[in-house]
């Protein structure tokens, strides 16, 4: 199936597997985008509408911003998406740039995880950092700064968003301080 509307080409196809997607040009950043969700013949592609509706392009002079399924992160310069993982209750995006690697994640049932394990206990286990070194910056916000190893530093930011019942986290290794994650990188 092929449909053209609002300057977008939307399509669906089915064979041994199936997909739904669209191709469109963003007047904001001047890029051409190709969004597609692929699944097995028996899979539901209902998730595609949520992914497509959350997609936003941006001014290329501004920060590099990535948003999908309740996870929004931004970086001071352009990054490359290395991998993604979409599981029930969990979204993970991994990024890289020269001298920089980042792991951004959104976990559902955040209040229940924090209640059961404590936010610091959960974060220590989920990200393999010493619980005793996690610092509570503000209520429901934890930060960990790792030691300098082979010229790179590591920072972990963890935030419990009780209103949306989720935990947002950003763990990054960086060589240059301009890549040191700040709290505004982990938007809600």
C-alpha positions, 0 to 999 in steps of 0.5 A, a space after each residue: 500500500 502506498 499513500 501520499 499526503 501532507 508531503 509524506 509518502 506513507 507505505 505498508 508492505 507484507 511478505 514473509 515479514 511486514 513493515 510500515 513507514 514513511 518518507 518525508 522532508 523536514 523544512 526545519 532542518 532540510 533533511 530527508 527522513 525515512 522511518 520504518 518499523 519492521 516485524 514478523 508476519 504475526 507482529 503488530 505494528 501498532 507501535 509505529 504510530 507512537 514512534 512516528 508521532 513522537 518524531 521531531 526534527 530540529 534546527 541544525 544549529 541547535 543541540 542534537 536532540 533524540 526522542 522516542 517512546 518517552 525518552 528524550 536526550 540532547 547533546 551539544 553536538 551531532 552524535 551517531 545512533 549506534 544501537 537501539 533496544 525497544 522492550 516492554 517497559 524499557 527503551 535504550 539508545 546508544 550513541 557515539 561521537 569522537 571521544 564520546 559514548 553514551 547509553 540513554 534509557 527509559 524504564 517503565 514502572 519507575 516508582 515500583 522499581 525505586 520502592 522495591 530496591 531504592 533508587 540508588 540500589 536499583 541504579 547501582 545494579 542496573 548500571 554496575 556502579 558502586 552504590 556508595 558513590 552515587 550522590 543524591 543531587 536533588 530528590 529523585 536525582 542521582 549522579 555518579 562520576 567515575 574515575 579517569 580511566 585511560 584518559 576517559 571519564 564516566 558520568 551517570 545521571 539517573 532521574 525518577 519521574 514519578 508523574 510519568 512512573 519512569 526512570 530516565 538515565 544517561 551514562 556516558 564516557 567522554 574525553 573532553 569536558 564539553 561532552 560531560 553530561 549535564 542534567 538538561 541533556 536528560 529531558 522529560 
